[in-house]
Amino acid sequence: MEMTSPPKACLDTGKVRQLMEKGVTIHNPWAVEIGKEVQNERISGDGVVLYSGTKIYGEKTSISSGAKLGYESPVTVDNCQIGPEVELKGGFFASSVFLEKVSMGSGAQVRGSCILEEEARGGHSVGLKQTILFPFVTLGSLINFCDCLMAGGASRKNHSEVGSSYIHFNYTPQQDKATPSLIGDVPRGVMLNQPPIFLGGQGGLVGPVRIGYGTVLAAGTVYRKDCPEGGKLLIEGSNLSREKIFHPGLYGDIRGMVYNNIYYLANLLALRQWYIHVRQPFFQPDGQSEQLYAGAIEKLDSAIGERLRQFQALSEKMERSLELGKDLLRGKRREMLLSQQGELLKNWPAIKGCFTGGYEEAVDLKNRDTFLSIILRQIEEEGKNYVKVIQGLDSRASTIGTTWLQNIVDKIRDMALT
């Protein structure tokens, strides 16, 4: 399309013109805005479509072939890495990675270190932050699903799903966000061979919790417990019949919160090793693909950093809780509760060191290298289609890879709990 002179109110359209010249489809050039810091060479000219109302910012933004932005409503992208055939149909997307064939409906708000893997999908008005979705995971509409990782399912037709109007409650009355929930896990989830998880609509999870594969949470259920073994239908009402006095700053039993934060962080470290050793060979040696990989590693590092910051903030609050607890806690459990809180406060530097010392890099190298050799052989035979290769692994190969990753999780967890 030939560009005519823009209205005086328009910004410089040079970048828009350059994108059109390299093959990007822009039907209404004056309704598309490209920030001056955006590097046009990071945007593919092959099949990319920018609909009216699209705004692209950020020097780290990259857009791969076949991506379509803004089909349903205006869309803003800021420092995101967007994979092949991704459709972001409307909303705001910042500092996140979208791998091949991800789709998000209009009104979405995806911020802060999200990673949406192949064919993950969301309906309209979905809010995500610090969220990781494994391949095929599908979110309905009107959902707030921050600070969690979700896996499960083996294909587009057999996937984990979150029903519409669902909430992951990630902020406590004590003003904590040390509340990440693990829905599935990394060691088994990456193999794309686990039963799906279903979280029924108009319900919620009160983080931090762990939910196992094959779990079904009935619609309308607000669930506050761990069910890591999975395979259950869970039904629980959201109305509580009892009352108790609330003391700001006073904590009770923190064991579950501490354990689930440790376990979540250990899974993130395992996922980072998966990206470094297994995922990396699947990314083509070209601009957009390399940028997708770099973006994913950056988001994982940021996610780990965020979880450590929130965990540390929790540990620092134990000093005040101990002061209050000496006067307010009563009963047989008093000394146990005070001991728990004192141990977290005292041991936090050592706990943090378990996640920052790089110990995961040296865990079970035999199984890691064996599994990697299988992956590289599969790539030579079948090509660099990540989903196809992983789906094609036999049970022996999957077990080797899962054992390696689970050993990382167990090693880090045990170190942090010692």
N, C-alpha and C positions, 0 to 999 in steps of 0.2 A: 504494500500500500504506500502510495506517495504521500509524504508529509507536507502539509501546508504551514504557513506561518502561524505560530501559536498565539493565543491571547496574551496580552501583556502580563497577566497575573501568573502565567505558567512559569515553572522553573526551566532551566536549561534542558533541552530534550536531546542533547548530543548522545548520551548513553542509550536512550531509547532507540534512536536512529541506528546506532552501531549494532544493537541487538537484533533489530529487524534485518539489517544487512547480512548478519551471520545466519539468519534463518529462523529466529524466534518469531512466532506468530503473535502479533499485537494488533487487534482489530481497531482499537481506538487509542492511538498513541498519546493523545492529550489527557487520557484518564489513567495513565500508568506513570508512576514516579520511581525513579532509580536514584538512590543516594550517591553523592559524589565519591564516597569511599568504596562503593561496590566495585569489585574487579570483574569486568565483563568477560574476561577470559575464563572465569570460574563458572560461567553460565553456558550450558550446551545450546547449540543452535539446532539440534536434531529433535524435532517434534515438541519442543517446549512451547506452551501456550500461556500467555499472560492476559487474562481477561480484564475488562474495565474495573478500575478501583484497586488494582494491584499496586502495592508499595513494597519496595525491596531495599533494605538497609543492611549495613554491616560488611566490613572488609573480609570477614570469614565466610560469608554466605556463598554457597555453591549450589547449583541446580543442574541435575542430570537429565539425560535425554528422556523425552516423553512426559515430563512433569507438567501438570496443569494447575494453575493457581487462580482462584477467584471465580469459579464457574457459577456458584450460587449467590455469592455476595462479596463485598470488598474483602481483601485479604492483605495483611501486613506480615512480612517476613523480615526478621532481624537476626543476623548472624546464625542462620540455620544451615545445615547440610542436608540437601534434599536428593533422594535417590531416584533411580529410573522409575518412570510411570507412577510417580506419587501424585495424588490428587488432594490438594488442600483447598477445599471448596469455599471457605470463607472464615474469617476470624483473625486472631493474632497468634503468631508463632515466633518464639524467641529462644535462642541459645539451645536448640534441640536438634536431634538427628532423626531423619525419617528414611528408613531403608526401603528397598524395592516394593512398589505397589501398595504402600501405605495409603489409606484414605481417611480423611477427616471432613465431617460435614460443616455447614455454616455455623457461625457463632462460637467456634472452638477457641479456647485460650490455652495454649501449650507453651509453658515457660520453664526456664531454669533446669537444664540438664536432664531433659527427657530423652529416652531412646525408644523409638517405636520400630520394632524389627519387621521383617517381611510380612506384608499383607495384614498387619494389624489395622484395625478399623475403629472409627468412632462415628456416632451419629451427630446430630446437631447439638450445640451448646454443651460441649464437653470441656471440663477444666482439668488440666494436668500440670503438675509441677514435681520435679524430682521423681518421675514415674518411668518405669521400664516395663514395656510390654513385649513379650516374646512373640514369635511368628503366629499369626492367625488369631490372636486374642482380639475379641470384638467387644466394644463398649456401645451400649445403647445411647439414648439421648438424655439431656438434662442430668449430667453426671459430674460429680466432683470426686476425683480419684487421684489425689496427690500423695506423695511419699509412700509409694509401694511398688513392689515388683510382682508381676503376674505371669505365670506360665501355664502349660497344660494344653492338651490337644495335639493332633498329629497332622491335620490338614485343614484346608479351607472349609470342608464340610464337617469336620470333627474338631471343634475349637472351644476353648474356654470363653465364657461370655459373662458380661455384667449387664444386668437389666437396667432399664431406664429409671431415672430418678434415684440413683444409688449414690451413697456418700461413703468415702473413707474418712472417718473422723480422726483427724491428725493433729488436734490441738486440745490440750487438757485444761481443766479449771486452774491448774497450777502454772499455766502459761508455758507448757512444755511442747516441743515438737520432736522429742526423742521418741517418735511414735511410728516408725516404719513397719509396714506389714508385709509379710512374705506369703504370697498366695501361689503355692507350688514351691519350687526351689530351683537353684541353678544346676546342680550336678545331674539331675534327671531331666529337667525341663529343656535343656539345650539339645537333648537327643530327639526331641519331637516325637516321642513314642509313649507319652503318658496320658492317662484318662483326663478329659477336660474337667474344669471346675466351673460351676454355675453359681453366680451370685444373683439371687432373684431381685426383681425391680422393687422400688420404693423401700429399700432396706439399707443396711449399712454395716460396716465393720468399725469397731472402736480400737484403733491401733495403740500399741503394737501387738499384733497377733500373727500366728502362723496357721495357715489353712492348707491341708493336704490335697493331693490329687484325687479326683473322683467325688469330691465334696459337693453337695447341693445345699445351698442356703435358700430356704423357702422365701418367696416374695413377702415383703413386709417385715422381715426379720432383721433386728439390729443385734449383731453378735459381738460379744465381748470376750470370748474365751479362745484358747488355742485348740485347734483340731488338726495337728500335724500328720496324724496317721491317715486321714482322709477316708473316702469311701462311705460317707455318712450323709443322711438327710438331716439338716439342722433346722429346727423351728424354735424360735424364741421371741417372746414379745418385747416391745421397746418400753413398756410402762413398768416402772419400779414402784412397789407398794410401800417401801419403808423410807423413813426419813432419818437423817443423821446430821449432826452439826458439822459444818465445813470450816476448817481452820486453814486459811491461806498460808502456804509455806510449809505445812506439816505433811509429811509423807508417811505412809504405812508400809506395807510389804512391797518392796521394790524388786524382788527377785525376778518376777516374770518380765518386767520392763527391762532390766539389765540383761537378762539372758537373750531376749528377743532382739535387742540392739546389737549385741555381740554376734548373734547368729546371722542377722541381716548383713552386717559389715563383712563377716567371713564369706558370705555368698557373693557379695560385690567383688571381693578380692579374687574369688574363684572365677567370676565372670570376666574380670580383667585379664586373667591368665588365658581364658578361652579365646578372647579377642586377639591377644598377642600371638598365641601359638597356633590356633586353629582357624579363626576367622580371617586373619591377615592374608593368607595365600589366595583367598577368594576374591579379593579386591583387585580389579584390573590395574595394570601399571599405566593409568592415564589420569588426567587432572581431576575430574569429578570423583572417580572411585577412590583415589588416594585421599582426597579431601573428606570423603565420607568416613574412611577408616580413622583418619586423624581426628575428625570431629567426635567419633564414638569414643575413642580413648580419652579425649579431653572431657567429655561428659561423664565418663566413668570416674575419672580422677576428681571431677567436681562433685559428683554424687558421694564419693567416699569422704571427701573433705566436709561436705555438708552434714553427713551423718556423724562424723567425729565432732564437729562444732556443737551439734545439738546434744550429743551424748555428754560432752564436757560440760555444757551448760547445766545439764541435769546433775552431774556429779558436784558441781559447785553449789547447788542449792541444798545439798545435804548438810552443810554447815549450819544453815538457818534451821533446817528441819530437826537437827540434833538438839539445838537450843530449845526449840518449842517442845520437842518430844519428851525431854526430861521432866517437864511440868504437866504435859497434856496426855501422854500415853499412859495407859493403865492396863492391868491384867497380866496374865502369864506370859504373853508374847512381847511385853515391853522391852525386855533386854535383848531378845532376838532381833526385833525391829531396829533398835538403836545400833546393834552390832552390824546389821546389814548396811545401814546408811554410813556408818563410820568406815567400814571397809571400802565402800565405793569412793568416798572422799579421799581416803588415804592411798588407795591403790590406783587411782585414775592415771597417773603418769605411766605406770607399768602397763596398764590395760591399753592405753593409747599406743604405746610402743609396739604392741603385738600387731597393730594394723599399719604401722608406718615403717617397720623394720625390714620389709621385703622378704619375710620368712616364707611366704607362699611360693616364691620363685624356686625354692629348692625342694619342694615336697613331691615325693613319688615320681621322680624323673624317669624311672623305667617305664611305668605305665603311660606317662605323658609322651615319651618318645615313640613308644610302640603305637599308640593311638595316632600320633601325628604322621607316622609312616603310612598308616592305613589311609588317612585322609589324603595325603599327597598322591598315593597310588590311585585313589578314586578320582581325584581331580584330573590326573593324566588320562584316565579312561572315559570319564563322563563330562569333563569340562568344569568351569567355575560357577556352576549353579549351586549355591550354598544349600538351599532347601532340598533340592533333588539329591545331593550327595548325602546329607544327613539322614534324610528319609530312607535312603538305600542301604544304610549300615545294617549289618546283621546283629543279632543279639549279643554275640561275643564281642564285637567291636564296640557297641554301645556300652556294654558293661565295663570294658577297659577304660573308656573315657569317663564314665560316671565315677568309677573307683578313684581315678586320679583327682577329679574335682572334689569328690566327697572327702578324700583324705586332706585336701587343702582346707576345706571347711572345718573338719574335725580338729586338725592341727591348730589352726588359729583360735578356734573356740576354746579348746582345752588350755592353750597358753593363757588366754585372757581370763579364764575362770580359775586358774591355779592361784 
